[in-house]
Amino acid sequence: MTAGAGRSGSGADDQDWDDVASDVLKMVGKQVKLWRERAGLTQAELGRLIGYGEEQVSSVERGRRPPSPEFLDAADEALGAGGILSEFKEDVKRARLPKKVRDLAKLEAEAVELGAYCNHNIQGLLQTEEYTLALFRMRRPLMDEEEIERYVSARMTRQEIFKRWPAPILSFVQEEVTLRRPIGGKMVLRRQLERMLEIGQLRNVEIQVMPTDREDHAGMGGEFRLLEPKNGPKVGHVEIQRLSRVITDRKEVRTLEAQYGIIRAQALTPRESLAYIEKVLGET
């Protein structure tokens, strides 16, 4: 069975978030506001206590911005909520994800092995928040700031995969051009390259670069991912424009596996790749 293609939001509507997710964020926001007012604090005062800006506290209370686990824990302690606010962390985590990536995020959360080939920008799990923000701000048609906030938050949430234990085996192949394209400006790109070097030092992560001058290239069909859940067969995932598709058909998955193996063989080795990323960073 192959999952159907999901539609990505354009910013013109809220199709990527269902009413239940929006209601969860509004409910959590009301709880934060209730406990803040009970403590006799303004939004600015609470923000100073927990290390966040007044605007961010306001956005959380209005249900516009999903609070991070750190926000909820800090607010719970500062407001003496006795664990009530912290208890919402799992609910918020699910609500932060747009519908089209919930299945993918679930697969990532359960994966013991993940491989990704990316050809036009840095792979989402490797992105810094600034880089992700720049990507969504350049989307056409334009997305409003609230929608962008939710997409960025969702992508950052998925990066918890790097903190899991037992640690999954993760590999990424990036086209050389993605290391040089200054999305968001040169300083954003510099911090992005530094982030990749940092992640590349993790024992369970291998990052490889596919040089532009390769005459043979098995990835000309576009980017994709392979994920192997702890209990279940390996699946693939492809995304293009506003279409997202999880692939479970064994024949299609085997084809992607073969492609990925050849792509990795054609790319620079992980050690060579980190040295190359350092070189590009020095030139940026």
C-alpha positions in Angstrom: 0.0 0.0 0.0 1.3 3.5 -0.8 0.1 6.5 1.1 -1.5 9.2 -0.9 0.1 12.5 -1.6 -0.5 15.3 0.9 -1.0 18.9 0.0 1.4 21.5 1.5 0.0 24.8 2.7 0.4 27.9 0.5 -0.2 30.4 3.2 -3.6 31.4 1.8 -5.4 29.2 4.3 -4.9 26.9 7.3 -5.3 23.6 5.6 -2.2 22.1 7.1 -3.5 22.4 10.6 -6.7 20.9 11.7 -9.2 22.4 14.1 -8.2 20.0 16.9 -4.5 21.1 16.7 -5.6 24.8 16.8 -7.9 24.1 19.7 -5.1 22.5 21.7 -2.8 25.5 21.3 -5.6 27.9 22.3 -6.4 25.8 25.3 -2.8 25.7 26.4 -2.4 29.4 25.8 -5.5 30.1 28.0 -3.9 28.0 30.8 -0.7 29.9 30.7 -2.6 33.2 30.8 -4.8 31.9 33.7 -1.7 30.9 35.8 0.1 34.1 34.9 -2.8 36.3 36.0 -3.3 34.2 39.1 0.4 35.0 40.0 -0.3 38.7 39.3 2.3 39.0 36.5 2.2 40.9 33.2 3.3 39.1 30.0 6.6 41.1 30.1 7.3 40.1 33.7 6.7 36.4 33.0 8.9 36.7 29.9 11.7 38.1 32.0 11.3 35.4 34.6 11.5 32.5 32.1 13.9 34.0 29.5 11.4 34.8 26.7 10.2 38.0 25.2 6.9 39.6 25.9 5.8 39.1 22.3 6.5 35.4 22.5 4.5 35.0 25.8 1.6 36.9 24.1 1.8 34.7 21.0 1.6 31.5 23.2 -1.3 32.9 25.2 -3.2 33.6 22.0 -2.6 30.2 20.6 -0.5 31.6 17.7 2.8 30.1 18.7 3.3 26.6 20.0 5.2 26.8 23.3 8.5 24.8 23.4 8.9 22.1 26.2 11.4 24.5 27.8 8.8 27.3 27.8 6.2 25.1 29.5 8.6 23.8 32.1 9.9 27.3 32.9 6.4 28.8 33.1 5.2 25.9 35.2 8.0 26.5 37.8 7.8 30.3 37.7 4.0 30.3 38.1 3.8 27.4 40.7 1.5 25.4 38.5 2.6 22.1 40.1 3.3 20.3 36.8 0.0 21.2 35.2 1.6 23.3 32.4 4.5 20.8 31.9 1.9 18.1 31.4 0.8 19.7 28.1 4.2 19.1 26.4 3.2 15.9 24.5 -0.1 17.5 23.4 1.6 20.6 22.1 4.3 18.5 20.4 1.6 16.7 18.3 -0.3 20.0 17.6 2.9 21.7 16.4 3.1 19.4 13.3 1.2 20.2 10.1 -1.0 17.4 8.9 1.1 16.6 5.9 4.2 15.8 8.0 2.6 14.0 10.9 3.0 10.6 9.4 6.6 11.4 8.4 7.4 12.8 11.9 6.0 9.6 13.5 8.2 7.5 11.2 11.2 9.7 12.1 10.5 9.3 15.8 10.4 5.5 15.5 13.2 5.2 13.0 16.3 3.2 13.9 17.9 4.2 10.6 17.3 7.2 8.3 19.0 8.2 5.1 18.3 11.4 3.1 19.5 12.8 -0.2 18.9 16.6 -0.7 19.6 18.6 -3.8 18.2 22.1 -3.6 18.5 23.2 0.1 19.9 21.9 3.4 17.9 18.9 4.6 15.3 19.9 7.1 16.7 17.9 10.0 20.0 19.7 9.6 18.6 23.2 9.3 19.2 26.0 11.8 16.1 28.0 12.8 17.3 31.1 10.9 17.8 29.0 7.7 14.3 27.4 8.0 12.7 30.8 8.6 14.4 32.2 5.5 13.1 29.3 3.4 9.5 29.8 4.4 9.7 33.5 4.0 10.7 33.1 0.4 7.7 30.8 -0.4 5.4 31.9 -3.1 2.5 32.6 -2.8 3.5 34.5 0.4 2.8 32.9 3.7 1.7 35.0 6.7 3.9 35.3 9.7 1.7 33.2 11.9 1.8 30.3 9.4 5.5 30.7 9.0 6.0 30.5 12.8 4.1 27.3 13.0 6.0 25.6 10.2 9.4 26.7 11.6 8.4 25.4 15.1 7.3 22.1 13.6 10.6 21.6 11.8 12.6 22.4 14.9 10.5 19.9 16.9 11.5 17.1 14.5 15.2 17.7 15.2 14.7 16.0 18.6 15.8 12.9 16.7 19.4 13.9 17.5 18.7 13.7 21.2 17.1 10.2 21.2 18.7 7.2 22.9 19.3 4.6 21.7 20.6 6.8 18.9 19.3 6.1 15.4 21.8 5.7 12.5 21.5 8.9 10.4 23.0 9.7 7.0 22.6 12.7 4.8 23.9 13.4 1.2 23.9 17.1 0.3 24.5 18.5 -3.2 27.5 20.8 -3.2 25.3 23.7 -4.4 23.3 23.6 -1.2 26.4 24.5 0.7 27.0 27.6 -1.4 23.5 29.0 -1.9 23.2 31.9 0.6 19.6 31.4 1.6 18.9 34.1 4.2 22.2 35.8 3.6 25.8 35.0 4.1 25.7 35.1 8.0 22.7 32.7 8.0 24.6 30.4 5.6 27.8 30.5 7.8 25.8 29.5 10.9 24.1 26.8 8.9 27.5 25.4 7.8 28.7 25.5 11.4 25.6 23.6 12.5 26.4 20.9 9.9 29.9 20.6 11.1 28.6 20.2 14.7 26.1 17.6 13.8 28.6 15.8 11.6 30.7 15.1 14.7 28.0 13.0 16.3 28.9 9.3 16.3 25.6 8.2 14.8 25.6 10.8 12.0 27.3 10.8 8.6 27.1 13.8 6.3 28.3 13.5 2.7 28.7 16.0 -0.1 28.0 15.3 -3.7 30.4 17.4 -5.8 28.8 19.2 -8.8 31.6 18.0 -11.2 30.5 14.3 -10.9 29.9 12.9 -14.4 27.8 10.0 -13.1 25.0 10.8 -10.7 22.2 8.4 -9.5 20.1 11.1 -7.9 18.9 13.0 -10.9 15.3 12.0 -10.2 15.2 14.3 -7.2 15.6 14.2 -3.4 14.1 11.5 -1.2 14.4 9.8 2.2 14.5 6.3 3.5 13.4 5.4 7.0 13.5 2.0 8.8 11.2 1.9 11.8 12.1 -0.3 14.8 9.1 -2.6 14.2 8.2 -2.6 10.5 9.6 -2.6 7.0 11.7 0.2 5.5 9.7 3.0 3.8 10.5 5.9 1.5 9.4 9.5 1.4 9.5 11.9 -1.6 8.4 15.5 -1.7 8.1 17.9 -4.6 6.5 21.3 -4.7 3.3 20.9 -2.6 3.1 17.1 -2.9 4.3 14.8 -0.1 4.2 11.0 -0.4 5.2 8.1 2.0 6.1 5.0 0.0 5.5 1.6 1.4 5.5 -0.5 -1.8 8.4 -2.9 -1.5 9.5 -2.7 -5.1 9.6 1.1 -5.0 11.4 1.1 -1.7 14.1 -1.3 -3.0 14.6 1.0 -6.0 15.2 4.0 -3.7 17.6 1.8 -1.5 19.6 0.9 -4.6 19.7 4.6 -5.7 20.8 5.8 -2.3 23.6 3.2 -2.1 25.0 4.4 -5.4 24.6 8.1 -4.5 26.6 7.5 -1.3 29.3 5.7 -3.2 29.5 8.6 -5.7 29.7 11.3 -3.1 32.7 12.3 -1.0 33.3 10.2 2.1 32.1 11.6 5.4 35.6 12.7 6.5 36.2 14.3 3.1 32.8 15.9 3.3 33.4 17.6 6.6 36.7 18.9 5.4 34.9 20.3 2.3 32.2 22.0 4.4 35.0 23.6 6.5 36.5 24.8 3.2 33.3 26.3 2.0 32.8 27.9 5.4 36.2 29.5 5.1 35.2 31.0 1.7 31.8 32.3 2.9 
